[in-house]
């Protein structure tokens, strides 16, 4: 399982994906790989290859929702960076990667945690206050997307 924090660390709320990944690393005890990526589309295939599942954390642009609201969904979610304007969206990239023989997670095993952004255009390394306040909730949403480990004991060989 990989968690990919997607976005530019230099564009205010666009940095929320990498900030969530850094917060998960700070909290410790994470049962998977944490990665930062700064562009979506085909560029995400390298991070996804060989993984059984993934959570992509990204800013969401939705003027109808309050900044800082955390949304959880599948690949159809409105992530700001999962599609790359220079190549294709993530479902298209996954299809191309599979056609090339890459081992990629099933689409049902990829979750998107989006945080509604207030500002993704200002050059700053600081999140807006509403998005900063949502970091804890976003980390909890990521952890909720993780597969639950089996508690069934493995029988001893006879």
C-alpha positions in Angstrom: 0.0 0.0 0.0 1.3 3.4 -0.9 0.0 6.8 0.1 0.9 9.5 -2.5 0.7 13.2 -1.4 0.1 15.0 -4.7 0.8 18.7 -5.3 3.3 21.5 -5.3 4.8 22.3 -2.0 5.2 25.9 -3.1 1.6 26.8 -4.0 -0.4 27.4 -0.8 -3.2 24.8 -0.5 -1.9 22.8 -3.5 0.7 21.5 -1.0 -1.9 19.8 1.2 -1.2 16.3 -0.3 2.6 16.4 0.5 1.8 18.0 3.9 -0.6 15.1 4.8 2.1 12.6 3.8 4.7 14.4 6.0 2.2 14.5 8.9 1.6 10.7 8.6 5.4 10.2 8.6 5.7 12.4 11.7 3.0 10.4 13.5 4.8 7.1 12.7 3.5 3.6 12.7 2.3 3.8 9.2 2.0 0.3 7.6 2.9 1.2 4.1 5.0 3.4 1.9 4.6 7.2 1.9 5.5 9.2 -1.2 5.3 12.7 -2.6 4.5 13.5 -6.2 4.2 16.8 -7.9 2.3 15.9 -11.0 -0.3 13.3 -11.9 -1.2 11.3 -15.0 1.5 9.1 -16.4 4.0 10.3 -13.8 2.0 8.6 -11.0 2.6 5.1 -12.6 6.1 4.9 -11.2 4.8 5.4 -7.7 1.9 2.9 -8.2 3.8 0.1 -9.9 4.0 -3.1 -7.8 1.6 -1.8 -5.1 -1.6 -3.7 -4.2 -3.5 -0.5 -3.3 -3.0 3.3 -3.0 -4.4 6.4 -1.4 -3.9 9.6 -3.4 -4.1 12.8 -1.3 -4.7 16.0 -3.2 -6.3 19.4 -3.2 -9.8 19.7 -4.6 -11.2 22.8 -6.3 -14.9 23.1 -5.5 -16.2 26.7 -4.9 -19.5 25.1 -3.6 -17.7 23.5 -0.6 -15.9 25.2 2.3 -12.1 25.2 2.3 -10.8 22.4 4.5 -13.6 20.0 3.9 -12.2 16.4 3.5 -13.7 14.2 0.8 -13.1 10.5 0.3 -13.8 8.7 -3.0 -12.5 6.6 -5.8 -10.8 7.5 -9.0 -13.8 9.4 -10.2 -13.2 12.0 -7.5 -12.3 15.6 -8.5 -8.7 15.7 -7.6 -6.8 18.9 -8.6 -3.6 17.1 -9.7 -4.4 13.4 -10.4 -4.8 14.4 -14.1 -1.9 16.0 -15.8 -2.7 18.7 -18.3 0.4 17.6 -20.3 -0.7 14.0 -20.8 -3.8 12.2 -19.5 -6.0 11.5 -16.4 -5.2 8.8 -14.0 -7.7 6.1 -15.3 -6.2 6.6 -18.8 -2.7 6.4 -17.4 -3.5 3.2 -15.6 -5.0 1.6 -18.8 -1.8 2.6 -20.7 0.4 1.2 -17.9 -1.4 -2.1 -17.9 -1.2 -2.3 -21.7 2.6 -2.0 -21.3 2.6 -4.8 -18.8 3.0 -2.8 -15.6 1.7 -4.4 -12.4 -0.7 -1.7 -11.1 -3.4 -1.7 -8.4 -6.9 -2.4 -9.4 -9.0 0.8 -9.8 -11.2 -0.3 -6.9 -8.0 -0.5 -4.7 -7.2 3.2 -5.3 -8.8 5.8 -3.1 -8.7 9.6 -3.3 -8.7 11.7 -0.2 -9.3 15.3 -1.3 -9.2 18.4 0.8 -11.1 21.4 -0.5 -8.6 24.2 -1.2 -9.0 27.9 -0.7 -6.0 29.1 -2.7 -3.8 27.1 -5.1 -2.3 30.0 -7.0 -0.3 32.0 -4.4 3.4 31.1 -4.0 3.7 30.2 -0.4 4.8 27.2 1.7 2.0 27.9 4.2 -1.5 26.4 3.9 -4.5 28.6 4.4 -5.9 28.4 8.0 -8.9 26.2 7.1 -6.8 23.7 5.2 -4.1 23.6 7.9 -6.9 22.9 10.4 -8.0 19.9 8.3 -4.7 18.0 8.3 -5.6 15.8 11.3 -9.0 14.8 9.7 -7.3 14.2 6.4 -4.7 11.9 8.1 -7.5 10.0 9.8 -9.3 9.6 6.4 -6.2 8.2 4.9 -5.8 5.6 7.7 -9.5 4.7 7.3 -8.8 3.8 3.6 -6.2 1.2 4.6 -7.0 -2.5 4.4 -7.8 -4.0 7.8 -5.2 -6.7 8.6 -6.6 -10.2 9.1 -7.0 -11.3 12.7 -7.6 -14.9 11.7 -4.8 -17.1 13.1 -2.8 -19.0 10.5 -3.1 -22.7 11.2 0.1 -24.6 12.1 1.2 -27.0 9.4 0.4 -30.7 10.3 
